[in-house]
Amino acid sequence: MAQGKKTVKGDTSDAWESLTDLQRNYVVNLASGMTQIAAYKAAGYSHENMSDPAIRVNASRLRNSPNIALILDTLAAESLDAARVTMSDHLSELARLRMRAEASGNYGAAVQAEQLRGKAGGLYVEQHREVAEDPLTILEEIRKLDPDLADVLQGGGETKH
């Protein structure tokens, strides 16, 4: 068994060894981001006398063949695992950046990194309040809380203290 090719689905080294050179080229082309049709053509499959729909069907069948599907699905899963950012990794990286910023005297960046760590950790909750646009509505709300202040704001008196 080849090192680094073991997956939950099994060992892909046997699948890779079972492929023809054309199939391997196709897999490499797909893994590099080509479409199925472009990968099929670039792999070297004969396609000059085929219509685009026929090429699409052949490329799709090839993609879904068991060994090629196993290899490509395994590559996709490994790519997702490699790209996954864990909370622990994220918080550690922000802490590292904070310490570097602080050591270089860049306290603004250090504070920002620490705030981002807090947000990522769920320590901050972003709140939004809707405020009435109508000044009379605002004045009425103030009047409920402090009638004297509302009178002053309306221009009809002084506050009593």
ROSE-4610 file (N, C-alpha, C; in Angstrom, 1 decimal, always signed):
// ROSE-4610
residu = [M/M/M/A/A/A/Q/Q/Q/G/G/G/K/K/K/K/K/K/T/T/T/V/V/V/K/K/K/G/G/G/D/D/D/T/T/T/S/S/S/D/D/D/A/A/A/W/W/W/E/E/E/S/S/S/L/L/L/T/T/T/D/D/D/L/L/L/Q/Q/Q/R/R/R/N/N/N/Y/Y/Y/V/V/V/V/V/V/N/N/N/L/L/L/A/A/A/S/S/S/G/G/G/M/M/M/T/T/T/Q/Q/Q/I/I/I/A/A/A/A/A/A/Y/Y/Y/K/K/K/A/A/A/A/A/A/G/G/G/Y/Y/Y/S/S/S/H/H/H/E/E/E/N/N/N/M/M/M/S/S/S/D/D/D/P/P/P/A/A/A/I/I/I/R/R/R/V/V/V/N/N/N/A/A/A/S/S/S/R/R/R/L/L/L/R/R/R/N/N/N/S/S/S/P/P/P/N/N/N/I/I/I/A/A/A/L/L/L/I/I/I/L/L/L/D/D/D/T/T/T/L/L/L/A/A/A/A/A/A/E/E/E/S/S/S/L/L/L/D/D/D/A/A/A/A/A/A/R/R/R/V/V/V/T/T/T/M/M/M/S/S/S/D/D/D/H/H/H/L/L/L/S/S/S/E/E/E/L/L/L/A/A/A/R/R/R/L/L/L/R/R/R/M/M/M/R/R/R/A/A/A/E/E/E/A/A/A/S/S/S/G/G/G/N/N/N/Y/Y/Y/G/G/G/A/A/A/A/A/A/V/V/V/Q/Q/Q/A/A/A/E/E/E/Q/Q/Q/L/L/L/R/R/R/G/G/G/K/K/K/A/A/A/G/G/G/G/G/G/L/L/L/Y/Y/Y/V/V/V/E/E/E/Q/Q/Q/H/H/H/R/R/R/E/E/E/V/V/V/A/A/A/E/E/E/D/D/D/P/P/P/L/L/L/T/T/T/I/I/I/L/L/L/E/E/E/E/E/E/I/I/I/R/R/R/K/K/K/L/L/L/D/D/D/P/P/P/D/D/D/L/L/L/A/A/A/D/D/D/V/V/V/L/L/L/Q/Q/Q/G/G/G/G/G/G/G/G/G/E/E/E/T/T/T/K/K/K/H/H/H]
num = [1/1/1/2/2/2/3/3/3/4/4/4/5/5/5/6/6/6/7/7/7/8/8/8/9/9/9/10/10/10/11/11/11/12/12/12/13/13/13/14/14/14/15/15/15/16/16/16/17/17/17/18/18/18/19/19/19/20/20/20/21/21/21/22/22/22/23/23/23/24/24/24/25/25/25/26/26/26/27/27/27/28/28/28/29/29/29/30/30/30/31/31/31/32/32/32/33/33/33/34/34/34/35/35/35/36/36/36/37/37/37/38/38/38/39/39/39/40/40/40/41/41/41/42/42/42/43/43/43/44/44/44/45/45/45/46/46/46/47/47/47/48/48/48/49/49/49/50/50/50/51/51/51/52/52/52/53/53/53/54/54/54/55/55/55/56/56/56/57/57/57/58/58/58/59/59/59/60/60/60/61/61/61/62/62/62/63/63/63/64/64/64/65/65/65/66/66/66/67/67/67/68/68/68/69/69/69/70/70/70/71/71/71/72/72/72/73/73/73/74/74/74/75/75/75/76/76/76/77/77/77/78/78/78/79/79/79/80/80/80/81/81/81/82/82/82/83/83/83/84/84/84/85/85/85/86/86/86/87/87/87/88/88/88/89/89/89/90/90/90/91/91/91/92/92/92/93/93/93/94/94/94/95/95/95/96/96/96/97/97/97/98/98/98/99/99/99/100/100/100/101/101/101/102/102/102/103/103/103/104/104/104/105/105/105/106/106/106/107/107/107/108/108/108/109/109/109/110/110/110/111/111/111/112/112/112/113/113/113/114/114/114/115/115/115/116/116/116/117/117/117/118/118/118/119/119/119/120/120/120/121/121/121/122/122/122/123/123/123/124/124/124/125/125/125/126/126/126/127/127/127/128/128/128/129/129/129/130/130/130/131/131/131/132/132/132/133/133/133/134/134/134/135/135/135/136/136/136/137/137/137/138/138/138/139/139/139/140/140/140/141/141/141/142/142/142/143/143/143/144/144/144/145/145/145/146/146/146/147/147/147/148/148/148/149/149/149/150/150/150/151/151/151/152/152/152/153/153/153/154/154/154/155/155/155/156/156/156/157/157/157/158/158/158/159/159/159/160/160/160/161/161/161]
x = [+0.8/+0.0/+0.9/+0.5/+1.3/+1.0/+2.0/+1.9/+1.1/+0.2/-0.5/-1.7/-2.0/-3.1/-4.2/-4.1/-5.2/-6.3/-7.5/-8.7/-9.7/-10.8/-11.9/-12.5/-12.4/-13.0/-12.1/-10.8/-9.9/-8.6/-7.8/-6.5/-6.6/-6.2/-6.4/-5.2/-4.1/-3.0/-3.3/-4.2/-4.6/-5.4/-6.3/-7.2/-6.3/-5.3/-4.4/-3.6/-3.1/-2.3/-3.2/-4.5/-5.3/-5.7/-5.4/-5.8/-4.8/-5.3/-4.5/-3.8/-2.8/-2.2/-3.2/-4.1/-5.1/-6.0/-6.4/-7.3/-6.5/-5.2/-4.4/-4.3/-4.1/-4.1/-5.4/-6.5/-7.8/-8.0/-7.6/-7.7/-6.9/-5.6/-4.8/-5.4/-5.9/-6.5/-7.8/-8.6/-9.7/-9.3/-8.3/-7.8/-7.2/-6.7/-6.1/-7.2/-8.4/-9.5/-10.2/-9.8/-10.4/-11.8/-12.6/-14.0/-13.8/-14.8/-14.8/-14.4/-15.1/-14.8/-13.4/-12.9/-11.6/-10.6/-10.8/-9.9/-9.9/-11.0/-11.1/-10.3/-10.5/-9.7/-8.3/-7.9/-6.5/-5.8/-6.5/-5.9/-5.4/-6.0/-5.5/-6.6/-7.8/-8.8/-9.2/-9.4/-9.8/-11.2/-11.4/-12.7/-13.0/-12.1/-12.2/-13.5/-14.0/-15.2/-16.4/-16.3/-17.4/-18.1/-19.4/-20.1/-19.8/-20.1/-19.9/-20.7/-22.0/-22.8/-22.2/-21.6/-21.0/-19.8/-19.0/-17.8/-18.2/-19.3/-19.8/-20.2/-20.9/-21.3/-20.1/-19.2/-18.0/-17.2/-17.0/-16.3/-17.0/-18.3/-19.1/-19.0/-19.1/-19.0/-17.6/-16.6/-15.2/-15.1/-15.6/-15.6/-16.2/-17.3/-18.1/-17.6/-16.6/-16.1/-15.5/-15.7/-15.4/-14.0/-12.9/-11.6/-11.3/-11.8/-11.6/-12.5/-13.7/-14.5/-13.9/-13.4/-12.7/-11.6/-10.7/-9.5/-10.0/-10.9/-11.3/-12.1/-12.9/-13.6/-12.7/-11.7/-10.6/-9.9/-9.5/-8.8/-9.6/-10.9/-11.8/-11.9/-12.0/-12.2/-10.9/-9.7/-8.5/-8.3/-8.7/-8.7/-9.5/-10.7/-11.6/-11.0/-10.4/-9.8/-8.6/-7.8/-6.7/-7.1/-8.3/-8.7/-9.6/-10.0/-10.8/-10.1/-10.7/-10.1/-10.8/-10.1/-10.7/-10.7/-11.6/-11.7/-10.4/-9.8/-8.6/-7.5/-7.3/-6.3/-6.5/-7.8/-8.1/-7.7/-8.1/-7.8/-6.3/-5.6/-4.2/-3.5/-3.9/-3.3/-3.6/-4.8/-5.1/-4.3/-4.1/-3.2/-1.8/-1.3/+0.1/+0.2/-0.7/-0.7/-0.8/-1.6/-1.7/-0.4/+0.3/+1.6/+2.6/+2.6/+3.6/+3.3/+2.0/+1.7/+2.1/+1.8/+2.1/+3.7/+4.4/+5.9/+6.5/+5.8/+6.3/+5.8/+5.0/+4.4/+3.2/+2.6/+1.4/+0.2/-0.1/-1.1/-2.5/-2.8/-4.1/-4.3/-3.3/-3.5/-3.6/-2.9/-3.0/-4.4/-5.0/-6.3/-7.3/-7.1/-8.0/-8.0/-6.8/-6.6/-7.3/-7.2/-7.8/-9.3/-9.8/-11.3/-11.8/-11.0/-11.4/-11.4/-10.5/-10.5/-11.7/-12.1/-13.3/-14.6/-14.6/-15.8/-15.8/-14.7/-14.7/-15.1/-14.7/-15.0/-16.5/-17.2/-18.6/-18.7/-17.7/-17.7/-18.4/-18.5/-19.2/-20.5/-21.5/-22.8/-23.1/-23.2/-23.5/-25.0/-25.3/-26.7/-27.1/-28.3/-28.9/-30.2/-30.3/-31.6/-32.2/-33.5/-34.2/-34.6/-34.3/-34.7/-35.8/-36.8/-37.8/-37.3/-37.6/-37.1/-37.9/-39.2/-40.0/-39.6/-39.2/-38.8/-40.0/-41.2/-42.3/-42.5/-42.2/-42.3/-41.2/-40.0/-38.9/-39.3/-39.8/-40.2/-41.2/-42.2/-43.2/-42.6/-41.6/-40.9/-40.1/-39.5/-38.8/-39.8/-40.9/-41.9/-42.4/-42.5/-42.9/-41.8/-40.6/-39.5/-39.2/-39.3/-39.0/-39.7/-40.9/-41.8/-41.1/-40.3/-39.7/-38.6/-37.9/-36.9/-37.6/-38.7/-39.4/-39.9/-40.3/-40.7/-39.6/-38.4/-37.2/-36.8/-36.8/-36.5/-37.5/-38.7/-39.8/-39.7/-38.9/-38.7/-39.8/-40.4/-41.5/-41.1/-39.9/-39.6/-38.2/-37.9/-36.6/-36.7/-35.6/-35.6/-35.7/-36.4/-36.5/-35.5/-34.5/-33.6/-33.6]
y = [-1.2/+0.0/+1.2/+2.2/+3.4/+4.3/+5.0/+5.9/+7.1/+7.7/+8.9/+8.8/+7.5/+7.4/+6.6/+6.2/+5.5/+6.5/+6.1/+6.9/+6.1/+6.7/+6.0/+5.0/+5.4/+4.6/+3.4/+3.5/+2.4/+3.0/+2.1/+2.4/+2.7/+4.0/+4.3/+3.9/+3.4/+3.0/+1.8/+0.9/-0.2/+0.4/+1.3/+1.9/+2.7/+3.4/+4.2/+3.2/+2.1/+1.2/+0.5/+0.4/-0.3/+0.6/+1.9/+2.8/+2.7/+3.0/+3.1/+4.4/+4.7/+6.0/+7.1/+6.8/+7.8/+8.1/+7.1/+7.3/+8.1/+7.8/+8.6/+10.1/+10.3/+11.7/+12.4/+11.6/+12.2/+12.6/+11.7/+12.0/+13.3/+13.3/+14.5/+15.7/+15.7/+16.9/+17.3/+16.4/+16.8/+17.4/+16.7/+17.2/+18.6/+18.9/+20.3/+21.3/+20.9/+21.9/+21.9/+21.1/+21.0/+20.5/+20.9/+20.3/+18.9/+18.1/+16.7/+16.6/+17.4/+17.4/+17.8/+18.9/+19.3/+18.3/+17.7/+16.6/+15.4/+15.1/+13.9/+14.2/+15.3/+15.7/+15.8/+16.5/+16.7/+15.4/+14.4/+13.2/+12.4/+12.7/+12.0/+11.0/+11.0/+10.2/+10.6/+9.7/+10.0/+10.6/+11.8/+12.5/+13.3/+13.2/+14.0/+13.8/+12.5/+12.2/+12.1/+12.7/+12.6/+14.0/+14.0/+15.2/+15.6/+16.9/+17.3/+16.5/+16.2/+15.4/+14.0/+13.4/+12.1/+12.1/+13.2/+13.4/+13.5/+14.3/+14.6/+13.3/+12.4/+11.1/+10.2/+10.1/+9.3/+9.9/+11.2/+11.8/+11.5/+11.6/+11.4/+9.9/+9.0/+7.6/+7.3/+7.9/+7.7/+8.2/+9.4/+10.0/+9.2/+8.5/+7.7/+6.2/+5.9/+4.5/+4.3/+3.1/+2.9/+3.4/+3.0/+3.4/+4.9/+5.5/+6.9/+7.7/+7.3/+7.9/+7.8/+6.7/+6.5/+7.5/+7.6/+8.4/+9.9/+10.3/+11.7/+12.1/+11.2/+11.5/+11.6/+10.7/+10.7/+12.0/+12.5/+13.7/+14.9/+14.9/+16.0/+16.0/+14.8/+14.8/+15.2/+14.8/+15.3/+16.8/+17.3/+18.8/+19.5/+19.0/+19.6/+19.6/+18.4/+18.3/+19.3/+19.4/+20.3/+21.8/+22.1/+23.5/+23.9/+22.9/+23.1/+23.9/+25.0/+25.8/+25.4/+25.0/+24.7/+25.9/+25.9/+27.0/+27.2/+26.1/+26.1/+26.7/+26.3/+26.8/+28.3/+28.7/+30.1/+31.0/+30.5/+31.3/+31.3/+30.3/+30.2/+31.2/+31.2/+32.1/+33.6/+33.9/+35.3/+35.6/+34.7/+35.0/+35.2/+34.5/+34.6/+36.0/+36.4/+37.7/+38.8/+38.7/+39.7/+39.9/+38.8/+38.9/+39.5/+39.2/+39.8/+41.3/+41.7/+43.1/+43.8/+43.3/+43.9/+44.0/+43.0/+43.1/+44.1/+44.4/+45.4/+46.8/+46.9/+48.2/+48.6/+47.7/+48.0/+47.6/+48.4/+48.1/+48.0/+48.9/+48.9/+47.5/+46.9/+45.6/+44.5/+44.7/+43.7/+43.7/+44.9/+45.0/+44.4/+44.7/+44.1/+42.6/+42.1/+40.6/+40.0/+40.7/+40.1/+40.3/+41.3/+41.5/+40.4/+40.1/+39.0/+37.6/+37.4/+36.2/+36.1/+37.2/+37.2/+37.0/+37.6/+37.4/+35.9/+35.3/+33.9/+33.0/+33.4/+32.6/+32.8/+33.7/+34.0/+34.9/+35.7/+36.6/+37.9/+38.2/+39.4/+39.1/+39.8/+39.6/+40.9/+40.9/+42.1/+42.4/+43.6/+44.0/+45.1/+45.1/+46.1/+46.6/+47.9/+48.4/+49.3/+49.2/+50.0/+51.3/+52.4/+53.7/+54.3/+54.8/+55.5/+56.7/+56.9/+58.0/+59.3/+59.2/+60.3/+61.0/+62.3/+63.0/+63.1/+63.2/+63.3/+61.9/+60.8/+59.5/+59.4/+59.9/+59.8/+60.7/+61.9/+62.8/+62.2/+61.5/+60.8/+59.7/+59.0/+58.0/+58.6/+59.7/+60.4/+60.9/+61.4/+61.9/+60.9/+59.6/+58.5/+58.3/+58.5/+58.3/+59.5/+60.7/+61.9/+63.1/+63.4/+64.4/+65.8/+66.1/+67.4/+67.5/+66.5/+66.5/+66.7/+66.0/+66.2/+67.6/+68.3/+69.7/+70.5/+70.3/+71.1/+70.9/+69.6/+69.3/+69.9/+70.0/+70.5/+72.1/+72.6/+74.0/+74.7/+74.0/+74.6/+74.7/+74.6/+74.7/+74.4/+74.5/+74.1/+72.8/+72.1/+70.9/+71.3/+70.5/+70.7/+69.8/+70.3/+69.5/+69.8]
z = [+0.0/+0.0/+0.0/-0.8/-0.9/+0.3/+0.8/+1.9/+1.4/+2.2/+1.9/+1.0/+0.5/-0.4/+0.2/+1.5/+2.2/+2.5/+2.3/+2.6/+3.3/+3.6/+4.2/+3.2/+1.9/+0.9/+0.5/+0.9/+0.5/+0.0/-0.5/-1.0/-2.5/-2.9/-4.3/-5.1/-4.5/-5.3/-6.3/-5.8/-6.7/-7.9/-7.5/-8.6/-9.6/-9.1/-10.0/-10.9/-10.3/-11.1/-12.2/-12.0/-12.9/-14.1/-14.1/-15.1/-16.3/-17.5/-18.7/-18.7/-19.5/-19.6/-20.0/-20.9/-21.3/-20.1/-19.3/-18.1/-17.1/-16.9/-15.9/-16.4/-17.7/-18.2/-17.9/-18.2/-17.9/-16.5/-15.6/-14.1/-13.8/-14.3/-14.0/-14.5/-15.7/-16.3/-15.5/-15.1/-14.3/-12.9/-12.3/-11.0/-11.1/-12.3/-12.5/-12.8/-12.9/-13.1/-14.4/-15.3/-16.7/-16.6/-17.5/-17.6/-18.1/-18.0/-18.4/-19.9/-20.7/-22.2/-22.5/-21.9/-22.2/-21.7/-20.5/-20.0/-20.9/-21.4/-22.3/-23.6/-24.2/-25.4/-25.1/-24.1/-23.7/-23.3/-22.8/-22.4/-23.6/-24.8/-26.0/-26.6/-26.0/-26.6/-28.0/-28.9/-30.2/-30.2/-30.8/-30.7/-32.0/-33.0/-34.2/-34.9/-34.9/-35.7/-34.7/-33.6/-32.6/-32.4/-32.2/-31.9/-30.4/-30.1/-28.7/-27.7/-28.1/-27.1/-26.9/-28.0/-27.9/-27.0/-27.2/-26.3/-24.9/-24.6/-23.3/-22.6/-23.4/-22.9/-22.5/-23.4/-23.2/-22.0/-21.9/-20.8/-19.5/-19.5/-18.3/-17.8/-18.8/-18.5/-17.9/-18.5/-18.0/-16.6/-16.3/-15.0/-13.9/-14.3/-13.4/-13.3/-14.1/-14.0/-12.6/-12.0/-10.5/-10.1/-10.8/-10.3/-10.5/-11.5/-11.7/-10.7/-10.5/-9.5/-8.1/-7.8/-6.5/-6.3/-7.3/-7.2/-7.1/-8.0/-8.0/-6.7/-6.2/-5.0/-3.8/-3.8/-2.8/-2.8/-4.0/-4.2/-3.7/-4.0/-3.6/-2.1/-1.4/+0.0/+0.7/+0.1/+0.7/+0.6/-0.6/-0.8/+0.2/+0.5/+1.5/+2.9/+3.2/+4.5/+4.7/+3.6/+3.7/+3.8/+3.2/+3.2/+4.4/+5.2/+6.3/+7.4/+7.9/+8.9/+10.2/+11.2/+12.5/+13.3/+14.3/+15.2/+16.0/+16.4/+17.2/+16.4/+15.1/+14.2/+14.0/+13.8/+13.5/+14.7/+15.9/+17.1/+17.4/+17.1/+17.3/+16.4/+15.2/+14.2/+14.5/+15.0/+15.4/+16.6/+17.5/+18.7/+18.3/+17.4/+16.9/+16.2/+15.4/+14.7/+15.7/+16.8/+17.8/+18.5/+18.8/+19.5/+18.6/+17.3/+16.4/+16.3/+16.2/+16.1/+17.3/+18.5/+19.8/+19.9/+19.5/+19.6/+18.7/+17.6/+16.7/+17.0/+18.1/+18.5/+17.8/+17.0/+16.2/+17.1/+18.0/+19.0/+18.4/+17.4/+16.7/+16.1/+15.4/+14.8/+15.8/+16.9/+18.0/+18.6/+18.8/+19.4/+18.4/+17.1/+16.1/+16.1/+16.1/+16.1/+17.4/+18.5/+19.7/+19.6/+19.0/+18.8/+17.9/+16.8/+15.9/+16.6/+17.5/+18.3/+19.1/+19.7/+20.5/+19.7/+18.5/+17.6/+17.2/+16.8/+16.4/+17.5/+18.7/+19.9/+20.4/+19.8/+20.2/+21.4/+21.7/+22.8/+22.5/+21.2/+20.8/+20.1/+20.3/+19.6/+18.9/+17.6/+16.9/+17.0/+17.5/+17.7/+16.8/+16.3/+15.5/+16.1/+16.2/+16.7/+15.6/+15.4/+14.5/+15.2/+14.7/+15.3/+14.4/+15.1/+14.3/+13.6/+12.4/+11.6/+11.9/+12.3/+12.5/+13.8/+13.8/+15.1/+16.1/+15.6/+16.6/+17.3/+16.6/+17.3/+18.3/+18.0/+19.0/+20.2/+19.9/+21.0/+21.9/+21.4/+22.2/+23.0/+22.5/+23.3/+24.4/+24.1/+25.2/+26.2/+25.8/+26.7/+27.7/+27.3/+28.1/+29.2/+28.9/+29.8/+30.7/+30.1/+30.9/+30.2/+30.8/+30.2/+30.2/+31.2/+31.3/+30.2/+29.9/+28.9/+27.5/+27.3/+26.1/+25.9/+27.0/+26.9/+26.4/+27.0/+26.7/+25.2/+24.8/+23.4/+22.4/+22.9/+22.0/+22.0/+23.0/+23.0/+23.9/+24.8/+25.6/+27.1/+27.5/+28.9/+29.2/+30.5/+31.0/+31.9/+32.0/+32.9/+34.3/+35.1/+36.6/+37.3/+37.9/+38.7/+40.1]
